[in-house]
Amino acid sequence: MRIIEYNREAVLAYARKWAFARNPQYYNFDRLGGDCTNFASQCLFAGCGVMNFTPTFGWFYQSLTSRAPAWTGVEYFYNFLVGNGLETGTGVGIGGGNGPFAIETDISGLQVGDFVQLGRLTGDFYHTPVVVGFENGEPLLAAHTYDAFGRKLSSYSFDKLRCLHVLGARK
């Protein structure tokens, strides 16, 4: 397995194309709890081109009935990306599987193609927009469910925030 670079420009192009539309290759989850993490996963896949087909704990989409929970679930998406990450300084994968991996960071560690997740005081996170730019250091986001492209992070109402910086993918 080798580590491949994450193509942030491909993520941006995909988000720009599909932020206000739905790619017919993927089911639209708007009426099944929201489409935000489905869209985030599509953007992530556009940037890495590699899925992880591990049953239950992987990150993949083949159809509505053949997909991993991490493809559409906010918490599962986070758990997969961080759990598939690298041990600090060793280059050895904790998850070690195919597909993308990330670390949790703060706003200053974000780049185009990374993700933020918005949460409640209770600790549950409910929304996964993708970073598509910055304005005076503030992330500009694209998302589905409440479709947006270039929306300021500060325009959202949330109690908690976590930021995911994608490091690359294993192929």
C-alpha positions as CSV (number, residue, x, y, z in Angstrom):
1,M,0.0,0.0,0.0
2,R,1.3,3.4,-0.8
3,I,0.2,6.9,0.3
4,I,-1.1,9.2,-2.4
5,E,-1.6,12.9,-2.3
6,Y,-5.0,14.4,-1.6
7,N,-6.1,16.5,-4.6
8,R,-7.6,19.6,-3.1
9,E,-8.3,21.2,-6.4
10,A,-10.4,18.2,-7.5
11,V,-12.4,18.6,-4.2
12,L,-13.0,22.3,-4.9
13,A,-14.1,21.6,-8.5
14,Y,-16.4,18.8,-7.4
15,A,-18.0,21.0,-4.6
16,R,-18.4,23.9,-7.0
17,K,-20.1,21.7,-9.6
18,W,-22.5,19.8,-7.2
19,A,-23.1,22.2,-4.2
20,F,-26.5,23.2,-5.6
21,A,-27.3,20.0,-7.5
22,R,-27.3,16.3,-6.9
23,N,-24.9,13.9,-8.7
24,P,-27.2,11.1,-10.1
25,Q,-24.5,8.5,-9.3
26,Y,-25.4,8.9,-5.6
27,Y,-28.6,8.6,-3.7
28,N,-30.0,11.9,-2.4
29,F,-30.4,11.6,1.4
30,D,-32.2,14.9,1.9
31,R,-35.4,13.1,3.1
32,L,-33.5,10.5,5.1
33,G,-31.8,12.7,7.7
34,G,-29.9,15.0,5.4
35,D,-27.4,14.8,2.5
36,C,-24.4,16.7,4.1
37,T,-22.1,13.9,4.9
38,N,-23.0,12.1,1.6
39,F,-21.9,15.3,-0.2
40,A,-18.8,15.5,2.0
41,S,-17.9,11.9,1.1
42,Q,-18.4,12.6,-2.6
43,C,-16.0,15.6,-2.3
44,L,-13.5,13.5,-0.3
45,F,-13.7,10.7,-2.9
46,A,-13.1,13.3,-5.7
47,G,-9.9,14.2,-4.0
48,C,-8.5,10.8,-3.3
49,G,-10.3,8.3,-5.6
50,V,-9.9,5.4,-3.1
51,M,-12.6,3.8,-1.1
52,N,-12.2,1.3,1.8
53,F,-14.6,-1.6,1.4
54,T,-14.2,-3.0,4.9
55,P,-17.7,-4.1,6.0
56,T,-19.3,-1.9,8.6
57,F,-16.2,0.1,9.5
58,G,-14.9,1.1,6.0
59,W,-15.8,4.1,3.9
60,F,-17.5,3.3,0.6
61,Y,-20.5,3.8,-1.6
62,Q,-21.9,1.4,-4.2
63,S,-25.6,2.1,-3.9
64,L,-28.2,3.1,-1.3
65,T,-28.2,-0.4,0.1
66,S,-24.4,-1.1,-0.3
67,R,-22.5,1.6,1.5
68,A,-20.6,2.0,4.8
69,P,-22.1,4.0,7.6
70,A,-19.1,6.4,7.4
71,W,-20.2,7.5,3.9
72,T,-23.4,9.2,5.2
73,G,-23.1,9.4,9.0
74,V,-21.4,12.4,10.7
75,E,-19.9,10.5,13.6
76,Y,-19.0,7.5,11.4
77,F,-17.3,9.8,8.9
78,Y,-15.2,11.3,11.7
79,N,-14.4,8.0,13.2
80,F,-13.3,6.5,9.9
81,L,-11.1,9.4,8.9
82,V,-9.3,9.8,12.2
83,G,-9.2,6.1,12.9
84,N,-7.7,5.4,9.5
85,G,-5.0,8.0,10.3
86,L,-1.3,7.7,11.0
87,E,0.5,7.3,14.2
88,T,2.5,10.4,15.0
89,G,5.9,10.3,13.5
90,T,5.9,6.6,12.5
91,G,4.1,6.5,9.2
92,V,2.3,3.4,10.4
93,G,-1.4,3.4,10.0
94,I,-3.6,3.0,13.1
95,G,-6.4,2.0,10.9
96,G,-4.0,1.2,8.2
97,G,-6.6,0.6,5.6
98,N,-7.2,1.9,2.1
99,G,-8.7,5.2,1.6
100,P,-8.4,8.7,3.1
101,F,-7.1,9.6,6.5
102,A,-7.2,12.8,8.6
103,I,-6.3,14.4,11.9
104,E,-8.3,16.7,14.0
105,T,-7.0,20.2,14.0
106,D,-8.1,23.7,14.8
107,I,-9.3,26.3,12.3
108,S,-5.8,27.5,11.6
109,G,-4.9,24.0,10.4
110,L,-7.6,23.8,7.7
111,Q,-7.1,23.9,4.0
112,V,-9.4,23.8,1.0
113,G,-10.8,20.3,0.8
114,D,-10.8,19.7,4.6
115,F,-14.0,19.4,6.7
116,V,-15.6,21.0,9.7
117,Q,-18.3,19.3,11.8
118,L,-20.8,21.3,13.7
119,G,-22.2,20.1,17.0
120,R,-24.5,20.7,20.0
121,L,-23.6,21.2,23.6
122,T,-24.8,17.7,24.2
123,G,-21.7,16.5,22.3
124,D,-23.4,15.2,19.2
125,F,-22.3,16.5,15.8
126,Y,-24.8,16.9,13.1
127,H,-23.4,18.6,10.0
128,T,-20.3,18.1,7.8
129,P,-19.5,20.9,5.3
130,V,-16.4,21.0,3.2
131,V,-13.9,23.9,3.2
132,V,-13.8,25.6,-0.2
133,G,-11.9,28.8,0.6
134,F,-11.1,31.4,3.2
135,E,-12.0,35.1,3.7
136,N,-9.8,36.9,6.2
137,G,-8.9,33.5,7.8
138,E,-12.5,32.4,8.1
139,P,-13.4,29.1,6.4
140,L,-15.9,29.3,3.5
141,L,-18.0,26.2,3.2
142,A,-20.0,24.1,0.7
143,A,-22.7,21.8,1.9
144,H,-25.8,19.9,1.1
145,T,-29.2,19.6,2.9
146,Y,-29.1,23.4,3.2
147,D,-27.2,23.8,0.0
148,A,-24.3,26.3,0.1
149,F,-21.1,27.2,-1.6
150,G,-18.8,29.8,-0.2
151,R,-20.9,30.2,3.0
152,K,-19.0,31.7,6.0
153,L,-18.6,29.4,9.0
154,S,-19.7,32.3,11.2
155,S,-23.1,32.2,9.5
156,Y,-23.9,28.8,11.0
157,S,-25.4,28.4,14.4
158,F,-23.5,25.7,16.4
159,D,-22.2,25.1,19.9
160,K,-19.2,22.9,19.1
161,L,-16.8,22.7,16.2
162,R,-14.3,20.1,15.1
163,C,-12.0,20.4,12.2
164,L,-10.6,17.6,10.1
165,H,-7.4,18.0,8.0
166,V,-7.1,15.4,5.4
167,L,-3.5,14.1,5.1
168,G,-3.8,11.8,2.1
169,A,-5.0,8.4,1.2
170,R,-3.7,4.9,1.0
171,K,-4.0,2.9,-2.2
